[in-house]
Amino acid sequence: MLTAAPASKLAPGSLPYPAFALQVRTPRLDMPAYRKEFVSDQELADIYAYLLTVKPSPAAKDIPLLKFD
């Protein structure tokens, strides 16, 4: 039986940029590393900036489809 390891929450803003960059360049566990040849420092900064724009999701109790009353 396969079990997934818990993943870090990417958005919104759960990691400071240095920790985000470190995770992308030298990840823990099963994630592949993305070297600068594949994702430049500028592209990495752009991805991080985009993730900062993601709004938090609503609480499960506030999602109508998840209510089974």
Jmol script that loads the backbone (N, CA, C; Angstrom):
load data "model"
ATOM      1  N   MET A   1       0.846  -1.183   0.000  1.00  0.00           N
ATOM      2  CA  MET A   1       0.000   0.000   0.000  1.00  0.00           C
ATOM      3  C   MET A   1       0.888   1.241   0.000  1.00  0.00           C
ATOM      4  N   LEU A   2       0.607   2.163  -0.888  1.00  0.00           N
ATOM      5  CA  LEU A   2       1.356   3.413  -0.960  1.00  0.00           C
ATOM      6  C   LEU A   2       0.701   4.466  -0.076  1.00  0.00           C
ATOM      7  N   THR A   3       1.522   5.202   0.607  1.00  0.00           N
ATOM      8  CA  THR A   3       1.009   6.326   1.382  1.00  0.00           C
ATOM      9  C   THR A   3       1.795   7.564   1.004  1.00  0.00           C
ATOM     10  N   ALA A   4       1.118   8.656   0.896  1.00  0.00           N
ATOM     11  CA  ALA A   4       1.764   9.911   0.523  1.00  0.00           C
ATOM     12  C   ALA A   4       2.309  10.601   1.764  1.00  0.00           C
ATOM     13  N   ALA A   5       3.473  11.186   1.601  1.00  0.00           N
ATOM     14  CA  ALA A   5       4.041  11.979   2.691  1.00  0.00           C
ATOM     15  C   ALA A   5       3.323  13.320   2.719  1.00  0.00           C
ATOM     16  N   PRO A   6       3.186  13.920   3.889  1.00  0.00           N
ATOM     17  CA  PRO A   6       2.538  15.228   3.946  1.00  0.00           C
ATOM     18  C   PRO A   6       3.339  16.256   3.151  1.00  0.00           C
ATOM     19  N   ALA A   7       2.651  17.106   2.461  1.00  0.00           N
ATOM     20  CA  ALA A   7       3.301  18.130   1.649  1.00  0.00           C
ATOM     21  C   ALA A   7       3.206  19.484   2.338  1.00  0.00           C
ATOM     22  N   SER A   8       4.166  20.337   2.021  1.00  0.00           N
ATOM     23  CA  SER A   8       4.115  21.703   2.541  1.00  0.00           C
ATOM     24  C   SER A   8       3.020  22.477   1.830  1.00  0.00           C
ATOM     25  N   LYS A   9       2.384  23.335   2.551  1.00  0.00           N
ATOM     26  CA  LYS A   9       1.371  24.211   1.972  1.00  0.00           C
ATOM     27  C   LYS A   9       2.109  25.321   1.217  1.00  0.00           C
ATOM     28  N   LEU A  10       1.775  25.510  -0.054  1.00  0.00           N
ATOM     29  CA  LEU A  10       2.476  26.504  -0.866  1.00  0.00           C
ATOM     30  C   LEU A  10       1.859  27.882  -0.803  1.00  0.00           C
ATOM     31  N   ALA A  11       0.563  27.947  -0.708  1.00  0.00           N
ATOM     32  CA  ALA A  11      -0.089  29.242  -0.776  1.00  0.00           C
ATOM     33  C   ALA A  11      -1.234  29.261   0.209  1.00  0.00           C
ATOM     34  N   PRO A  12      -1.625  30.347   0.681  1.00  0.00           N
ATOM     35  CA  PRO A  12      -1.045  31.666   0.483  1.00  0.00           C
ATOM     36  C   PRO A  12       0.036  31.984   1.515  1.00  0.00           C
ATOM     37  N   GLY A  13       1.181  32.340   1.022  1.00  0.00           N
ATOM     38  CA  GLY A  13       2.286  32.889   1.813  1.00  0.00           C
ATOM     39  C   GLY A  13       2.719  32.106   3.033  1.00  0.00           C
ATOM     40  N   SER A  14       2.720  30.790   2.959  1.00  0.00           N
ATOM     41  CA  SER A  14       3.069  30.025   4.142  1.00  0.00           C
ATOM     42  C   SER A  14       4.569  29.918   4.374  1.00  0.00           C
ATOM     43  N   LEU A  15       5.360  30.148   3.348  1.00  0.00           N
ATOM     44  CA  LEU A  15       6.819  30.077   3.466  1.00  0.00           C
ATOM     45  C   LEU A  15       7.446  31.415   3.110  1.00  0.00           C
ATOM     46  N   PRO A  16       8.451  31.862   3.853  1.00  0.00           N
ATOM     47  CA  PRO A  16       9.199  33.032   3.402  1.00  0.00           C
ATOM     48  C   PRO A  16       9.982  32.653   2.143  1.00  0.00           C
ATOM     49  N   TYR A  17      10.315  33.646   1.321  1.00  0.00           N
ATOM     50  CA  TYR A  17      10.972  33.355   0.043  1.00  0.00           C
ATOM     51  C   TYR A  17      12.223  32.495   0.185  1.00  0.00           C
ATOM     52  N   PRO A  18      13.145  32.775   1.129  1.00  0.00           N
ATOM     53  CA  PRO A  18      14.348  31.927   1.218  1.00  0.00           C
ATOM     54  C   PRO A  18      14.020  30.443   1.449  1.00  0.00           C
ATOM     55  N   ALA A  19      13.024  30.155   2.263  1.00  0.00           N
ATOM     56  CA  ALA A  19      12.635  28.764   2.508  1.00  0.00           C
ATOM     57  C   ALA A  19      11.994  28.156   1.257  1.00  0.00           C
ATOM     58  N   PHE A  20      11.186  28.944   0.546  1.00  0.00           N
ATOM     59  CA  PHE A  20      10.568  28.492  -0.705  1.00  0.00           C
ATOM     60  C   PHE A  20      11.643  28.146  -1.731  1.00  0.00           C
ATOM     61  N   ALA A  21      12.601  29.057  -1.907  1.00  0.00           N
ATOM     62  CA  ALA A  21      13.673  28.832  -2.881  1.00  0.00           C
ATOM     63  C   ALA A  21      14.512  27.606  -2.501  1.00  0.00           C
ATOM     64  N   LEU A  22      14.805  27.454  -1.232  1.00  0.00           N
ATOM     65  CA  LEU A  22      15.575  26.297  -0.774  1.00  0.00           C
ATOM     66  C   LEU A  22      14.818  25.004  -1.057  1.00  0.00           C
ATOM     67  N   GLN A  23      13.520  24.991  -0.822  1.00  0.00           N
ATOM     68  CA  GLN A  23      12.720  23.797  -1.087  1.00  0.00           C
ATOM     69  C   GLN A  23      12.699  23.461  -2.569  1.00  0.00           C
ATOM     70  N   VAL A  24      12.660  24.465  -3.433  1.00  0.00           N
ATOM     71  CA  VAL A  24      12.648  24.218  -4.877  1.00  0.00           C
ATOM     72  C   VAL A  24      14.020  23.739  -5.357  1.00  0.00           C
ATOM     73  N   ARG A  25      15.083  24.357  -4.877  1.00  0.00           N
ATOM     74  CA  ARG A  25      16.437  24.017  -5.338  1.00  0.00           C
ATOM     75  C   ARG A  25      16.993  22.743  -4.694  1.00  0.00           C
ATOM     76  N   THR A  26      16.711  22.534  -3.422  1.00  0.00           N
ATOM     77  CA  THR A  26      17.220  21.357  -2.700  1.00  0.00           C
ATOM     78  C   THR A  26      16.091  20.780  -1.842  1.00  0.00           C
ATOM     79  N   PRO A  27      15.142  20.117  -2.490  1.00  0.00           N
ATOM     80  CA  PRO A  27      13.941  19.676  -1.784  1.00  0.00           C
ATOM     81  C   PRO A  27      14.190  18.526  -0.805  1.00  0.00           C
ATOM     82  N   ARG A  28      13.247  18.427   0.116  1.00  0.00           N
ATOM     83  CA  ARG A  28      13.215  17.284   1.022  1.00  0.00           C
ATOM     84  C   ARG A  28      12.364  16.197   0.385  1.00  0.00           C
ATOM     85  N   LEU A  29      12.582  14.990   0.788  1.00  0.00           N
ATOM     86  CA  LEU A  29      11.773  13.839   0.398  1.00  0.00           C
ATOM     87  C   LEU A  29      11.733  13.610  -1.111  1.00  0.00           C
ATOM     88  N   ASP A  30      10.553  13.459  -1.700  1.00  0.00           N
ATOM     89  CA  ASP A  30      10.421  12.945  -3.066  1.00  0.00           C
ATOM     90  C   ASP A  30      10.349  13.978  -4.173  1.00  0.00           C
ATOM     91  N   MET A  31      10.263  15.236  -3.852  1.00  0.00           N
ATOM     92  CA  MET A  31      10.152  16.261  -4.895  1.00  0.00           C
ATOM     93  C   MET A  31      11.473  16.386  -5.658  1.00  0.00           C
ATOM     94  N   PRO A  32      11.426  16.459  -6.991  1.00  0.00           N
ATOM     95  CA  PRO A  32      12.673  16.651  -7.741  1.00  0.00           C
ATOM     96  C   PRO A  32      13.202  18.078  -7.560  1.00  0.00           C
ATOM     97  N   ALA A  33      14.508  18.221  -7.638  1.00  0.00           N
ATOM     98  CA  ALA A  33      15.126  19.548  -7.561  1.00  0.00           C
ATOM     99  C   ALA A  33      14.976  20.257  -8.909  1.00  0.00           C
ATOM    100  N   TYR A  34      14.773  21.561  -8.860  1.00  0.00           N
ATOM    101  CA  TYR A  34      14.703  22.372 -10.080  1.00  0.00           C
ATOM    102  C   TYR A  34      15.912  23.292 -10.088  1.00  0.00           C
ATOM    103  N   ARG A  35      16.924  22.902 -10.874  1.00  0.00           N
ATOM    104  CA  ARG A  35      18.153  23.691 -10.960  1.00  0.00           C
ATOM    105  C   ARG A  35      17.912  24.959 -11.772  1.00  0.00           C
ATOM    106  N   LYS A  36      18.852  25.886 -11.675  1.00  0.00           N
ATOM    107  CA  LYS A  36      18.724  27.175 -12.367  1.00  0.00           C
ATOM    108  C   LYS A  36      18.656  27.017 -13.882  1.00  0.00           C
ATOM    109  N   GLU A  37      19.174  25.917 -14.405  1.00  0.00           N
ATOM    110  CA  GLU A  37      19.088  25.676 -15.852  1.00  0.00           C
ATOM    111  C   GLU A  37      17.649  25.478 -16.308  1.00  0.00           C
ATOM    112  N   PHE A  38      16.786  25.056 -15.392  1.00  0.00           N
ATOM    113  CA  PHE A  38      15.397  24.776 -15.736  1.00  0.00           C
ATOM    114  C   PHE A  38      14.433  25.843 -15.231  1.00  0.00           C
ATOM    115  N   VAL A  39      14.721  26.420 -14.070  1.00  0.00           N
ATOM    116  CA  VAL A  39      13.913  27.500 -13.502  1.00  0.00           C
ATOM    117  C   VAL A  39      14.889  28.566 -13.014  1.00  0.00           C
ATOM    118  N   SER A  40      14.924  29.685 -13.720  1.00  0.00           N
ATOM    119  CA  SER A  40      15.870  30.751 -13.352  1.00  0.00           C
ATOM    120  C   SER A  40      15.466  31.375 -12.011  1.00  0.00           C
ATOM    121  N   ASP A  41      16.392  32.139 -11.424  1.00  0.00           N
ATOM    122  CA  ASP A  41      16.076  32.833 -10.173  1.00  0.00           C
ATOM    123  C   ASP A  41      14.908  33.800 -10.368  1.00  0.00           C
ATOM    124  N   GLN A  42      14.867  34.459 -11.528  1.00  0.00           N
ATOM    125  CA  GLN A  42      13.769  35.386 -11.804  1.00  0.00           C
ATOM    126  C   GLN A  42      12.442  34.647 -11.938  1.00  0.00           C
ATOM    127  N   GLU A  43      12.460  33.506 -12.629  1.00  0.00           N
ATOM    128  CA  GLU A  43      11.233  32.717 -12.756  1.00  0.00           C
ATOM    129  C   GLU A  43      10.765  32.212 -11.394  1.00  0.00           C
ATOM    130  N   LEU A  44      11.700  31.814 -10.553  1.00  0.00           N
ATOM    131  CA  LEU A  44      11.355  31.356  -9.212  1.00  0.00           C
ATOM    132  C   LEU A  44      10.733  32.491  -8.403  1.00  0.00           C
ATOM    133  N   ALA A  45      11.313  33.688  -8.512  1.00  0.00           N
ATOM    134  CA  ALA A  45      10.745  34.856  -7.826  1.00  0.00           C
ATOM    135  C   ALA A  45       9.350  35.185  -8.370  1.00  0.00           C
ATOM    136  N   ASP A  46       9.158  35.033  -9.673  1.00  0.00           N
ATOM    137  CA  ASP A  46       7.837  35.278 -10.272  1.00  0.00           C
ATOM    138  C   ASP A  46       6.802  34.260  -9.781  1.00  0.00           C
ATOM    139  N   ILE A  47       7.199  33.003  -9.678  1.00  0.00           N
ATOM    140  CA  ILE A  47       6.293  31.974  -9.163  1.00  0.00           C
ATOM    141  C   ILE A  47       5.902  32.298  -7.727  1.00  0.00           C
ATOM    142  N   TYR A  48       6.881  32.681  -6.919  1.00  0.00           N
ATOM    143  CA  TYR A  48       6.611  33.030  -5.523  1.00  0.00           C
ATOM    144  C   TYR A  48       5.658  34.229  -5.442  1.00  0.00           C
ATOM    145  N   ALA A  49       5.913  35.245  -6.273  1.00  0.00           N
ATOM    146  CA  ALA A  49       5.033  36.425  -6.283  1.00  0.00           C
ATOM    147  C   ALA A  49       3.611  36.033  -6.659  1.00  0.00           C
ATOM    148  N   TYR A  50       3.469  35.134  -7.623  1.00  0.00           N
ATOM    149  CA  TYR A  50       2.130  34.660  -7.997  1.00  0.00           C
ATOM    150  C   TYR A  50       1.466  33.950  -6.821  1.00  0.00           C
ATOM    151  N   LEU A  51       2.197  33.063  -6.151  1.00  0.00           N
ATOM    152  CA  LEU A  51       1.622  32.330  -5.024  1.00  0.00           C
ATOM    153  C   LEU A  51       1.149  33.269  -3.920  1.00  0.00           C
ATOM    154  N   LEU A  52       1.808  34.413  -3.781  1.00  0.00           N
ATOM    155  CA  LEU A  52       1.371  35.387  -2.776  1.00  0.00           C
ATOM    156  C   LEU A  52       0.020  36.010  -3.111  1.00  0.00           C
ATOM    157  N   THR A  53      -0.392  35.934  -4.379  1.00  0.00           N
ATOM    158  CA  THR A  53      -1.676  36.513  -4.789  1.00  0.00           C
ATOM    159  C   THR A  53      -2.847  35.556  -4.573  1.00  0.00           C
ATOM    160  N   VAL A  54      -2.567  34.287  -4.280  1.00  0.00           N
ATOM    161  CA  VAL A  54      -3.624  33.292  -4.098  1.00  0.00           C
ATOM    162  C   VAL A  54      -4.334  33.563  -2.775  1.00  0.00           C
ATOM    163  N   LYS A  55      -5.636  33.691  -2.861  1.00  0.00           N
ATOM    164  CA  LYS A  55      -6.430  33.952  -1.657  1.00  0.00           C
ATOM    165  C   LYS A  55      -6.624  32.655  -0.877  1.00  0.00           C
ATOM    166  N   PRO A  56      -6.719  32.756   0.433  1.00  0.00           N
ATOM    167  CA  PRO A  56      -6.980  31.545   1.231  1.00  0.00           C
ATOM    168  C   PRO A  56      -8.311  30.911   0.836  1.00  0.00           C
ATOM    169  N   SER A  57      -8.357  29.606   0.892  1.00  0.00           N
ATOM    170  CA  SER A  57      -9.616  28.929   0.598  1.00  0.00           C
ATOM    171  C   SER A  57     -10.544  29.048   1.800  1.00  0.00           C
ATOM    172  N   PRO A  58     -11.841  28.933   1.567  1.00  0.00           N
ATOM    173  CA  PRO A  58     -12.774  29.021   2.693  1.00  0.00           C
ATOM    174  C   PRO A  58     -12.634  27.795   3.594  1.00  0.00           C
ATOM    175  N   ALA A  59     -13.067  27.930   4.804  1.00  0.00           N
ATOM    176  CA  ALA A  59     -13.084  26.797   5.732  1.00  0.00           C
ATOM    177  C   ALA A  59     -14.059  25.752   5.201  1.00  0.00           C
ATOM    178  N   ALA A  60     -13.781  24.495   5.457  1.00  0.00           N
ATOM    179  CA  ALA A  60     -14.640  23.413   4.967  1.00  0.00           C
ATOM    180  C   ALA A  60     -16.084  23.610   5.405  1.00  0.00           C
ATOM    181  N   LYS A  61     -16.300  24.143   6.601  1.00  0.00           N
ATOM    182  CA  LYS A  61     -17.667  24.343   7.102  1.00  0.00           C
ATOM    183  C   LYS A  61     -18.439  25.375   6.283  1.00  0.00           C
ATOM    184  N   ASP A  62     -17.709  26.208   5.511  1.00  0.00           N
ATOM    185  CA  ASP A  62     -18.342  27.261   4.721  1.00  0.00           C
ATOM    186  C   ASP A  62     -18.555  26.873   3.259  1.00  0.00           C
ATOM    187  N   ILE A  63     -18.245  25.638   2.896  1.00  0.00           N
ATOM    188  CA  ILE A  63     -18.415  25.171   1.515  1.00  0.00           C
ATOM    189  C   ILE A  63     -19.701  24.352   1.441  1.00  0.00           C
ATOM    190  N   PRO A  64     -20.729  24.870   0.746  1.00  0.00           N
ATOM    191  CA  PRO A  64     -22.035  24.197   0.711  1.00  0.00           C
ATOM    192  C   PRO A  64     -21.980  22.731   0.261  1.00  0.00           C
ATOM    193  N   LEU A  65     -21.156  22.414  -0.720  1.00  0.00           N
ATOM    194  CA  LEU A  65     -21.102  21.039  -1.220  1.00  0.00           C
ATOM    195  C   LEU A  65     -20.566  20.048  -0.184  1.00  0.00           C
ATOM    196  N   LEU A  66     -19.920  20.552   0.848  1.00  0.00           N
ATOM    197  CA  LEU A  66     -19.379  19.674   1.872  1.00  0.00           C
ATOM    198  C   LEU A  66     -20.327  19.489   3.063  1.00  0.00           C
ATOM    199  N   LYS A  67     -21.481  20.095   2.980  1.00  0.00           N
ATOM    200  CA  LYS A  67     -22.475  19.959   4.052  1.00  0.00           C
ATOM    201  C   LYS A  67     -23.418  18.812   3.721  1.00  0.00           C
ATOM    202  N   PHE A  68     -23.507  17.871   4.605  1.00  0.00           N
ATOM    203  CA  PHE A  68     -24.344  16.696   4.376  1.00  0.00           C
ATOM    204  C   PHE A  68     -25.499  16.642   5.363  1.00  0.00           C
ATOM    205  N   ASP A  69     -26.176  17.738   5.521  1.00  0.00           N
ATOM    206  CA  ASP A  69     -27.306  17.813   6.466  1.00  0.00           C
ATOM    207  C   ASP A  69     -28.549  17.207   5.867  1.00  0.00           C
TER     208      ASP A  69
END
end "model"
wireframe off; spacefill off
backbone 0.3
color backbone group
